[in-house]
């Protein structure tokens, strides 16, 4: 942007693409931080606008500020585009010119804030008028997000170009480097750039080929003053030294703190110490509210601090330290940043600082001031612990790399290994995490049994995520050994270990007793306030099928994580909440938790947790019938799962894809996908999850004519249903038995299943049983009963938002001759002459299905399909399947179908 940010070459942020393509309002004011791509947004919108001419103008900050001068190039361009010369150079002329065109018109004004006041007023008035009237003209303006908006544009619709999410930033870097950028280097750049596209591209351009490959570390600091100034330095042009000093004071006061708002009085007092006039008004780059002051732009705050001379930064930190209250631990931290602190003193107060980020900064600075190698390692490890709990996974790993614990005592090396293993468990290959955590258990066993037990349980979590039951049992055995080193006694950790072991060894009664104690103490008291303990309680409740208890524990873990500033626990608390709601059949709520959890996981650098959230979202979308959404979430989940060995997330994602196929009436595809997951063999899904997919597999296999392959897994599913871990499992088991039963037993089994659904609750599973029962009744010509059962199924699917399943049920009702939808759309002449059964067959054939596949899907014989297909060809006047497919596709696109 002119005077602010260099043009950003290369691919544009993917999220902004959809926004730029959708010009759904007459006027948009586009804003955002320096480097986030406001100019690119206009370029993308101009390329996407094909309805008419596009007029683009850019303000010239170097030009003379002649009153009304900004309008003249715009009016000239409008005259050329519309073929009508504007009358004069006023705001009325601008409005007339915007109306003059006979068709659609797009006008893009970049950096509109740089226009002279008269031109801005005319532009703002014209924009407000366009907002109030119906017009074919579209107007896009860009203004900066690092300062207050110009009053002339107040009240206009705003679109903010926000920083990219970590996945979007990674995709951008992969695109511009052709995938050649080393994964570790890419993650570090993504973390350092904080989603600003211009920073991402500037950082990757500085890399040498060896650094791109990961053979050498990237340049430090990342990013430095040169890069930041290149992106946002133009925003500081024209400021006086006094104002720059005031900005530096605010930037220094907010250093390494997630809360970038600082006390206004503190800033002004410190500025006074530096000889600044306290009466100088705050620069417009700062926002003031409730006695606090902050930068409008975080990129600009980083630029101000990095670009200041080192001597001036030290002076500002000393001034801030001098103005803080006696005993305030932040004073010692500011003195340390000024080079006047001592590591021992800073370490002593680090735990009293108000946020994880500041504690991390204090321990890291204390480590930098350490001359003793083991003490330096201990302090860096403490800093890494604060970074990890604060949701800064990549920084934690960098601090652990800096620790270099080789000469440190065993307990320090053990804690570093525990932190490294936990970090990799959240964001890396889980087999590597498991090995690291077991190593930590060995190092800590004699010195810190409690930490050793934590490491062993985390190793069990890694083995669980990998689908390795033997690894889980081995880790639990190590956990038991660490308890022998510590104080005797039971407690929730021992109950969790013994309950989980009993579950893995199929001793279900003992497992239930132990895990119930973890989920809730015998006297009804809730678990402790530690988020990790509460998450264990949520896990135990899910294993028991206590979904209400899992929801309560997940909500408490979320609250505790926020209260204790334990950001790392937030995505996992959301994950447990999403699983609980999904298992309870509350799919919309599960989706909400998973979406929030996905955002939190990306912010915290937890790609493994994000993969689980993608799997939950795929499962929810598979119920709602959103095929493209299912495919996107499945691809995202499997992409990480395959790289990091996440068998649990992979199983859930594959199940979601198969359930989407089943909902769309594609049982053969669903059976092909689910078969390897549920049948014995090397490709079987996660040991604790494949049972959940059995009901879908049985339904798909029976519908596809593969009943024999389903019988053996039903008997294994019966053992799972008997444990009681899934409230729906007993009813699902009876439904599976009904699908496989002879005709004289199936009806009774379906009815028993429906009785159990009444106890378990959940609209979706009950509606699925009603749908299958209705199909069974229809095939036996018990039409009145079939219609009642299918009508109930339709209501259930509509209530829980299962659109694909509802449409499948409507098709069954149409096959009975019942009306299951609203009035027939006008223009459905081509297909209107078909009977409901003929229409269903025509659609399946148009999708490419063979007569046998159609027969399996509709539960009829191939002779019936042949008969109806001949009738379809005769009614529609087509002579081939290709002609039929074209006719159906045309009717679907135009809405001309019954």
C-alpha positions, 0 to 999 in steps of 0.5 A, a space after each residue: 500500500 502506498 506509503 505503508 506496505 510493499 506490494 505482496 507478490 505471489 499467491 494471496 491468502 485463501 480466506 480473503 479469496 472468498 471474501 473478495 469474490 463475494 461483493 454482496 454489498 454496494 459499499 465496503 470499507 476494507 481495512 486491516 493491519 499493515 502487511 495483511 493485504 488490503 491492496 491485494 484484496 482490491 486486486 483480487 476483487 477487480 479480477 473477479 468482477 466480470 459483470 462490467 467495467 472496473 475503475 481503480 485509483 490509488 491515492 498519491 501521498 506525495 501529491 499536493 493536497 489540493 481541495 477536491 484534488 483526490 476526486 479528479 482522477 476518479 472522475 476522469 476514470 469514471 467518465 472513460 468507463 461510462 462514456 459520460 464526462 462528469 460535470 464539474 469536480 464536486 461530490 454531486 458529480 461523483 454521485 452522478 458519475 456512479 449512477 451514469 453507467 447503464 450496467 454493473 460497475 466496480 470502483 476501487 479506491 486504494 488508501 482513501 484516507 490519504 485523500 484531501 478532506 474535501 475529496 474524502 467527504 465527497 467519497 463518504 457522502 456518495 458511499 452512504 447514498 449508494 448504501 441507501 439505494 438500489 444500484 448496480 455500482 459497487 464501491 470498495 475503499 481501503 483504509 489502514 487498520 493501525 489508526 482510527 478510521 477517517 470520520 468521513 467514512 464512519 458508519 459504512 460497512 467494514 470488511 477486515 482483512 485479518 491475519 492468516 490462521 496457521 494452516 493458511 500461513 503454512 499453505 501460503 509458504 508451501 505455495 510460494 516455495 513449491 513445497 521445498 521449505 523444511 517443515 520445522 523452518 516453516 513452523 518457526 516462520 509461521 509462529 514468528 510472522 503471526 499470520 501477516 502475509 507480508 512478514 511471511 513472504 519477507 522472511 522466506 525471501 531472506 532464506 538461503 537454499 540451505 536454510 530453506 532445506 533446513 540444513 542451517 537455522 534461519 537468520 536471527 532474530 526472526 523477524 528482525 528490525 529490517 524485516 519489520 521496518 520493511 513491512 510497516 516502517 512507512 506507517 511511522 514516517 513524519 513522527 517527531 522524536 518525542 512521539 516516537 519515544 512515547 510509542 517506544 515506551 508503550 511498546 516496551 511496557 507491553 513487551 512479551 505480554 499477551 495483554 498489550 494494553 498498558 497503564 496510561 499513567 505508568 507510560 506518561 510517568 516513564 516518558 517524563 523521566 525520559 524528558 518527554 512533555 507529558 502534555 503531548 497528545 497521544 499519537 493516533 497510532 495508539 488507542 486509549 480507553 479506561 486509563 489504558 493505552 495500546 497500539 491499534 496494530 500489533 505489527 506496528 508495536 513490534 516494529 517500533 520496539 525492534 527498530 529503536 536503538 538499543 540504548 534507547 530501549 534500555 533507557 525506556 525499560 529503566 524508566 518503566 522499572 523506576 515508575 513501578 511500585 516497590 516489590 512489583 516483579 515487573 520492575 526486575 524484569 524491566 531492569 533485566 531487559 535493560 541489562 541491569 538485572 541479575 539472573 538469581 533475583 529474576 528467577 526468584 520473582 518469575 513465578 509472581 508475574 501475572 501471565 504465562 508469557 511474562 513468566 516465560 520471558 523472566 525465566 528466559 532472561 534469567 537463563 541468558 544472564 546465567 554463567 553456570 551451564 546447569 543453572 542455565 538449562 534449568 531456567 530455560 526448561 522452566 521458561 519452556 514449561 511456561 511457554 507450553 502451558 501458555 499455548 506457545 508450542 513452537 516457542 517451548 521447543 525452541 527454549 528446550 533446544 536452547 537449554 542443552 541439558 547434557 551437563 544438567 542434573 538428571 532431574 533437570 534433564 528429566 523435566 526437559 524430556 517431559 516437556 519435549 515429549 508433551 510438546 511433541 504429543 500435541 504437535 508431532 509424531 506420537 511414537 517419538 513423543 512416547 519414547 521421549 516421555 518414557 525416557 523422562 519417566 526413567 530420569 525422574 523416577 528417583 528424584 521426582 516420582 510425581 513428575 515421573 508418573 505424569 510422564 508415564 501417563 502422558 506416554 500412555 496417552 501417546 500410545 493411545 493416540 497411536 492405537 497401540 494397546 501394548 504400549 498403553 499397558 507398558 506405560 501404565 506399568 511404568 506409572 505403577 512403578 513410579 507410584 512405588 517410589 512416592 508416598 503410599 496411597 491410592 487417589 485419582 491417578 492410581 484409580 485412573 491407571 488401574 481402571 484403564 488397565 482393567 479396560 484394556 485387559 477386558 476386565 470391564 467390571 473392575 474398570 467401571 468401578 475404578 473409572 467411576 471414582 475418577 469421574 466423580 469422588 464417591 461422596 459426590 465432590 467434583 474433581 480438583 481444580 487442576 485442568 489436567 486432573 479434570 480432563 482425566 475425569 472427562 476421559 474416564 466419564 467418556 470411557 464409562 458412557 457417562 456423557 453428562 459427566 463428561 460434559 460437566 468435566 469438560 466444561 469445568 476443565 475449560 473454565 479452570 484452564 481460562 482461570 489459570 491461564 493454562 491455554 494449552 488445556 483449552 483445545 483439549 477441553 473443547 475436544 472432550 466436550 465435542 466428543 461428549 456432545 457427538 456421542 449424545 447425538 447433539 451434533 450442532 453443539 458438538 460442531 460448535 465446540 469442535 470449531 472453537 477447539 480447532 481455532 484454539 488448537 491452531 493458536 496453540 500450535 497443537 496440530 494433533 489436537 486440531 486433527 481430532 477436531 477436524 475428525 469431529 467436524 467431519 462426523 458432524 458434517 456427515 450427519 448434516 449431509 454436507 459432502 464437501 465439508 466432510 471431504 475437507 475435514 477428512 482430508 485435513 484430519 488424515 493429512 496430520 494423522 498419517 504424518 504423526 501416526 494418529 490412529 485415533 483421529 484417522 479412524 474417526 475420519 474414515 468413519 465420517 467419510 463412510 457415514 457420509 457415503 451411507 447417508 447419500 445412499 451409497 452403501 457399497 462405497 461405505 462398506 468398502 471403506 468401513 470393512 478394513 476398519 472393523 474386521 480383524 486384521 492389520 488395517 483394523 481401526 483404533 482398538 477403542 473406536 472401531 466398535 463405534 463404526 460397526 452399526 454403520 458397517 453392518 447397515 452398509 454391508 447388508 444393503 450392498 448384499 454382503 451380509 456374511 461379512 458383517 456377522 462376525 463383527 456383530 458378536 464382538 460388538 455385543 461384548 462392547 455393548 455389554 460394557 455400557 460405555 455407549 448409551 446407544 450401543 444396546 439399541 444399535 446391537 438389536 438393529 444390527 441383529 434385525 438387519 441380519 435376522 430372518 424375516 420372522 424375527 426381524 420385526 420384533 428386533 426392530 421394535 425392541 431396538 426402538 424401545 431401547 432408543 427411548 431410554 438412551 435418547 438421541 434423535 439421530 440413532 432412533 431415526 436411523 432405526 426407524 428408517 431401516 424398519 420402514 424400509 423392511 416393512 415396505 419390502 413386505 408390502 406392509 405399507 401403512 406401518 412403513 409409512 408411519 415408521 418412515 414419517 417418524 424417521 423423517 421428523 427425527 432426521 429433520 429435528 437433528 439436522 440430518 439433511 441427507 438422511 432426511 432426503 433418503 427418507 423422503 425418497 422412501 416415502 415417495 416410493 410408497 406414494 406418500 407426499 414427503 415434500 412441499 409443492 412441486 417446483 414450476 418447470 418440472 415438466 421433463 421429470 414430472 411424468 415419472 413415478 416416485 420409484 422411477 425418479 429414484 432409479 433415474 437419479 441413481 442411473 444418472 449418477 453412474 450406478 449399474 442396475 445391480 447397484 441401484 437394486 441393492 441401494 433401493 432394496 429391490 430386484 434387478 428385474 424391477 430396476 430393468 422394468 422401471 428403467 425401460 419405462 423411464 426411457 420411454 417416458 422421457 424419450 431418451 435412448 441411452 444412459 448418457 442422455 438420461 444423465 444429461 437430462 437429469 443434470 439439466 433438471 437438477 441445475 435449473 431446479 426443474 425437478 419434482 
